[in-house]
Amino acid sequence: MNDDKKLTFYIDAYSPETIPMAKLAEYLTDFAALLGRENAVHFLGLETGSTRLAARVEFEDVPKVRARLQEILREHPRRIPRRMTAPRDAARVFAQIDDRLANDNATGRIFVQDSEGAAEAELLSFPGRDRPRAQSYGPFTQDGSLDGVLISVGGKDETVPLRLQNGDVVHANCETTRAIARELGRHLFEPIRVHGSGRWMREGDGTWTLRGCRVHRFDVLGKESLRESVSALRAVRGSGWKDVDSPLSELDDLRRDPTELH
């Protein structure tokens, strides 16, 4: 017991009297997951002052816990990059804690202290609210296509607005000419593919947001199910789809290709 180490997770946004119990439980769960070695890490208590979650790490596992935290620290002392060599689960939990702190307008630090009460030393810090804000880029113009069910088309101006729905996503900032809108009106509530010039923003979290699309032409899509479409593809001689073990997974990979914006 005398050689066990005490680790303290310090959160500056709350005190033990003000932190909601459910939130305290979330931070405790994250703290335990970050340290790993679940059978060798024990809760010591909630200390006074700002919120301080204290844990005791058994002597035999202290080097493993310290190495786990130092792997994260070596990547960057203040934040975790998207690609890192630290254990994947540790990186994920670090990011989860840092996001939680940012949402609570807080920062966090982990200190180590031996069981005899020696001076604390900082092992790891979470920038939380102080981390640099991710920047958006754009807009960029790129020709492409969008699939969806046409749910509205119409307007009194020469430029006619239209809306497409693809699952839970509604593209409400598309427009076209009156001539194309007249043709589109015949396919209301049908699946279509529109082709045109899109204005895209790359958001700070890496996602792409369509800010506007000028539709130049469109195709009416078949109403066959995905399985029916795959069966038709596999029936085409020389297409290569017959030799694909999992065509549905292959199609899903194609849809997720990061080089495509649509």
VEXPA-792609 format. One record per residue (C-alpha): residue number from 0; y, x, z. Coordinates in steps of 0.25 Angstrom, whole numbers, plus 5000, padded with zeros to 4 digits. Layout:
NODE;num;py;px;pz
NODE;NUM;Y;X;Z;
...
This chain:
NODE;num;py;px;pz
NODE;0;5000;5000;5000;
NODE;1;5010;5011;5003;
NODE;2;5009;5017;4989;
NODE;3;5011;5003;4983;
NODE;4;5024;5001;4975;
NODE;5;5034;4990;4976;
NODE;6;5040;4985;4963;
NODE;7;5052;4976;4964;
NODE;8;5057;4967;4952;
NODE;9;5072;4965;4954;
NODE;10;5079;4953;4947;
NODE;11;5094;4953;4949;
NODE;12;5097;4938;4946;
NODE;13;5091;4931;4958;
NODE;14;5088;4932;4972;
NODE;15;5076;4928;4979;
NODE;16;5083;4915;4984;
NODE;17;5088;4911;4970;
NODE;18;5077;4915;4960;
NODE;19;5069;4903;4956;
NODE;20;5054;4903;4960;
NODE;21;5049;4901;4946;
NODE;22;5058;4912;4941;
NODE;23;5053;4921;4952;
NODE;24;5039;4918;4948;
NODE;25;5042;4922;4934;
NODE;26;5048;4935;4938;
NODE;27;5036;4938;4947;
NODE;28;5026;4935;4936;
NODE;29;5034;4944;4926;
NODE;30;5035;4955;4937;
NODE;31;5020;4955;4939;
NODE;32;5017;4955;4925;
NODE;33;5026;4967;4922;
NODE;34;5020;4976;4933;
NODE;35;5006;4972;4928;
NODE;36;4994;4977;4937;
NODE;37;4993;4963;4943;
NODE;38;4983;4966;4954;
NODE;39;4991;4977;4959;
NODE;40;5005;4971;4960;
NODE;41;5009;4962;4972;
NODE;42;5021;4954;4975;
NODE;43;5029;4959;4987;
NODE;44;5040;4948;4988;
NODE;45;5053;4944;4983;
NODE;46;5064;4953;4989;
NODE;47;5078;4949;4994;
NODE;48;5091;4952;4986;
NODE;49;5090;4950;4971;
NODE;50;5076;4945;4966;
NODE;51;5066;4957;4969;
NODE;52;5052;4954;4966;
NODE;53;5043;4965;4974;
NODE;54;5029;4969;4970;
NODE;55;5019;4979;4975;
NODE;56;5011;4987;4966;
NODE;57;4998;4993;4971;
NODE;58;4998;5009;4972;
NODE;59;4987;5011;4961;
NODE;60;4995;5002;4951;
NODE;61;5009;5008;4953;
NODE;62;5008;5018;4942;
NODE;63;5003;5007;4932;
NODE;64;5014;4998;4935;
NODE;65;5024;5009;4935;
NODE;66;5019;5013;4921;
NODE;67;5019;4999;4916;
NODE;68;5034;4998;4919;
NODE;69;5038;5012;4915;
NODE;70;5032;5009;4901;
NODE;71;5042;4998;4900;
NODE;72;5053;5006;4905;
NODE;73;5050;5018;4895;
NODE;74;5052;5008;4883;
NODE;75;5067;5005;4888;
NODE;76;5073;5005;4901;
NODE;77;5080;4992;4899;
NODE;78;5073;4984;4890;
NODE;79;5060;4982;4882;
NODE;80;5060;4984;4867;
NODE;81;5052;4974;4858;
NODE;82;5042;4985;4856;
NODE;83;5037;4994;4867;
NODE;84;5025;5002;4872;
NODE;85;5025;4996;4886;
NODE;86;5013;4987;4889;
NODE;87;5015;4974;4881;
NODE;88;5014;4965;4893;
NODE;89;5024;4973;4901;
NODE;90;5034;4973;4890;
NODE;91;5032;4958;4888;
NODE;92;5034;4955;4903;
NODE;93;5046;4965;4904;
NODE;94;5053;4957;4892;
NODE;95;5049;4944;4899;
NODE;96;5055;4948;4912;
NODE;97;5068;4954;4905;
NODE;98;5070;4941;4898;
NODE;99;5068;4933;4911;
NODE;100;5078;4941;4918;
NODE;101;5088;4940;4906;
NODE;102;5087;4925;4906;
NODE;103;5090;4925;4921;
NODE;104;5102;4934;4919;
NODE;105;5095;4945;4927;
NODE;106;5090;4959;4926;
NODE;107;5078;4965;4933;
NODE;108;5072;4979;4938;
NODE;109;5059;4983;4944;
NODE;110;5059;4993;4955;
NODE;111;5048;5001;4962;
NODE;112;5048;5005;4977;
NODE;113;5036;5010;4985;
NODE;114;5031;5002;4997;
NODE;115;5038;5011;5007;
NODE;116;5051;5006;5002;
NODE;117;5056;5019;4994;
NODE;118;5068;5017;4984;
NODE;119;5066;5008;4972;
NODE;120;5066;5014;4958;
NODE;121;5068;5005;4946;
NODE;122;5056;5004;4937;
NODE;123;5061;4994;4926;
NODE;124;5073;4986;4923;
NODE;125;5075;4973;4915;
NODE;126;5088;4971;4908;
NODE;127;5087;4956;4908;
NODE;128;5101;4951;4907;
NODE;129;5107;4965;4904;
NODE;130;5098;4967;4891;
NODE;131;5105;4968;4878;
NODE;132;5106;4955;4871;
NODE;133;5098;4955;4858;
NODE;134;5107;4954;4845;
NODE;135;5105;4944;4834;
NODE;136;5107;4949;4819;
NODE;137;5111;4943;4807;
NODE;138;5112;4933;4800;
NODE;139;5103;4939;4789;
NODE;140;5102;4931;4775;
NODE;141;5088;4931;4770;
NODE;142;5081;4923;4759;
NODE;143;5068;4916;4764;
NODE;144;5061;4903;4767;
NODE;145;5059;4892;4778;
NODE;146;5048;4883;4780;
NODE;147;5049;4869;4787;
NODE;148;5050;4854;4786;
NODE;149;5062;4849;4780;
NODE;150;5068;4840;4791;
NODE;151;5082;4838;4786;
NODE;152;5090;4840;4773;
NODE;153;5104;4834;4770;
NODE;154;5119;4835;4771;
NODE;155;5132;4831;4763;
NODE;156;5136;4845;4759;
NODE;157;5132;4854;4748;
NODE;158;5124;4863;4757;
NODE;159;5113;4854;4763;
NODE;160;5107;4857;4777;
NODE;161;5092;4856;4779;
NODE;162;5083;4858;4791;
NODE;163;5068;4863;4791;
NODE;164;5059;4862;4803;
NODE;165;5048;4872;4805;
NODE;166;5040;4869;4818;
NODE;167;5050;4869;4829;
NODE;168;5060;4877;4821;
NODE;169;5071;4869;4813;
NODE;170;5079;4876;4802;
NODE;171;5092;4868;4803;
NODE;172;5101;4878;4796;
NODE;173;5096;4877;4781;
NODE;174;5104;4872;4770;
NODE;175;5103;4870;4755;
NODE;176;5109;4864;4743;
NODE;177;5110;4849;4740;
NODE;178;5100;4851;4728;
NODE;179;5090;4857;4736;
NODE;180;5092;4847;4748;
NODE;181;5090;4836;4738;
NODE;182;5076;4842;4735;
NODE;183;5073;4845;4750;
NODE;184;5076;4831;4754;
NODE;185;5063;4826;4747;
NODE;186;5055;4835;4756;
NODE;187;5061;4831;4770;
NODE;188;5051;4833;4781;
NODE;189;5042;4841;4772;
NODE;190;5038;4856;4774;
NODE;191;5047;4865;4765;
NODE;192;5050;4879;4763;
NODE;193;5065;4882;4760;
NODE;194;5070;4895;4753;
NODE;195;5083;4901;4755;
NODE;196;5093;4911;4761;
NODE;197;5092;4911;4777;
NODE;198;5102;4917;4787;
NODE;199;5094;4923;4798;
NODE;200;5098;4929;4812;
NODE;201;5089;4939;4819;
NODE;202;5091;4935;4834;
NODE;203;5090;4944;4846;
NODE;204;5076;4940;4849;
NODE;205;5071;4944;4835;
NODE;206;5070;4930;4830;
NODE;207;5076;4925;4817;
NODE;208;5085;4913;4816;
NODE;209;5089;4906;4803;
NODE;210;5104;4903;4803;
NODE;211;5104;4897;4790;
NODE;212;5096;4895;4777;
NODE;213;5101;4891;4763;
NODE;214;5089;4885;4756;
NODE;215;5088;4888;4741;
NODE;216;5075;4881;4738;
NODE;217;5063;4875;4745;
NODE;218;5048;4873;4743;
NODE;219;5040;4861;4749;
NODE;220;5028;4865;4757;
NODE;221;5014;4859;4757;
NODE;222;5010;4851;4769;
NODE;223;4996;4858;4770;
NODE;224;4993;4863;4783;
NODE;225;4992;4878;4786;
NODE;226;4977;4878;4785;
NODE;227;4977;4871;4772;
NODE;228;4987;4881;4767;
NODE;229;4979;4893;4771;
NODE;230;4967;4887;4765;
NODE;231;4974;4885;4752;
NODE;232;4979;4900;4753;
NODE;233;4964;4905;4755;
NODE;234;4959;4897;4743;
NODE;235;4969;4905;4734;
NODE;236;4960;4915;4727;
NODE;237;4965;4930;4730;
NODE;238;4975;4925;4740;
NODE;239;4969;4934;4751;
NODE;240;4970;4922;4761;
NODE;241;4955;4920;4761;
NODE;242;4952;4934;4767;
NODE;243;4962;4932;4778;
NODE;244;4955;4929;4791;
NODE;245;4966;4921;4798;
NODE;246;4976;4916;4788;
NODE;247;4983;4907;4798;
NODE;248;4986;4920;4806;
NODE;249;4990;4927;4793;
NODE;250;5000;4916;4790;
NODE;251;5006;4917;4804;
NODE;252;5008;4932;4803;
NODE;253;5015;4930;4789;
NODE;254;5024;4919;4795;
NODE;255;5027;4929;4807;
NODE;256;5031;4941;4798;
NODE;257;5043;4946;4804;
NODE;258;5049;4951;4790;
NODE;259;5050;4936;4786;
NODE;260;5062;4928;4791;
NODE;261;5055;4914;4787;
